[in-house]
């Protein structure tokens, strides 16, 4: 019995000492950032943390991490981690297997953003590689996977508010946005497509133009109707946003811009442009799938603070609306 008591006391002291070591704070003056690459072993992961945030007993964390990995068959979570002076060695151990010390960023992608604009937003807010995101969007294999018919993922990334891991891989962000679009299209749009007589790519392209023309959701079905009327009559769309997109400019168009040859110049070419000019939201997509039925073939901005437009059935009506616009502006 005496030896059992001695063993019990020794075990208790060992456990207490181990707990004491685990609850020691890491040695770091301020926030420390550590990157754990995919497929990193638990030992190398602990070494990486120790290199940036000095651990009191790295050997203990390594041994425990190897035991946890073997018993639970879990692996360390890849990504960027953020540790601070209040964190303990136990916090480090838990974080490596749960990923809970990976900082996240809430990012809003506005409707009508191009994939290059999205890349800039991600570089600013998530601090990921914008060039890598652009390459992902322009990858032929990626476009094939998600059914994008043009040379990029333009139009097939869902604008929304997301929460991403800080400095996450751009391809993960792209996949998430593309999958969100696929889900939105399947749930909200697919059932309406057949009645239009257009392909998905054509509807997404039309929706992107509608999105660029107005920020008023209630006006979108009417504008979609205008463009569909022009298409059915064989008229050129003459949509300023497509010309701006083709030229890569955001300023007001000059008359000389309308004569510059490119595939997106809807003043020079009939029909829809080759592909979407931005990533439209659900309202623009639904408006293009279920446009308002009318005889309007022209529209122009009112020129006031409403952001709305005046619509016309004839050239004479349109000329009057243009005159009103110029007077108001």
Secondary structure, DSSP 8 states (H G I E B T S, - for coil): -HHHHHHHHHHHHHHHHHHHHHTSB-B-SS-EEEEE-TT--HHHHHHHHHHHSB-TTHHHHHHHHHHHHHHH------EEEEE-TT-BHHHHHHHHHH-TTS-EEEEE--TTB-HHHHHHHHHHHT---HHHHHHHHT-HHHHHHHT--SSS-TT-S---EEEEETT--HHHHHHHHHHHHHHHIIIIIHHHHGGGTS-HHHHHHHHHHHHHH-S-HHHHHHHHHHHHHHHHHT-----HHHHHHHHT--S---GGGGGS--TT-TTTS-S--SS-SSB--HHHHHHHHS-------EEEE--STT--EEEESSHHHHHHHHHHHHHH-
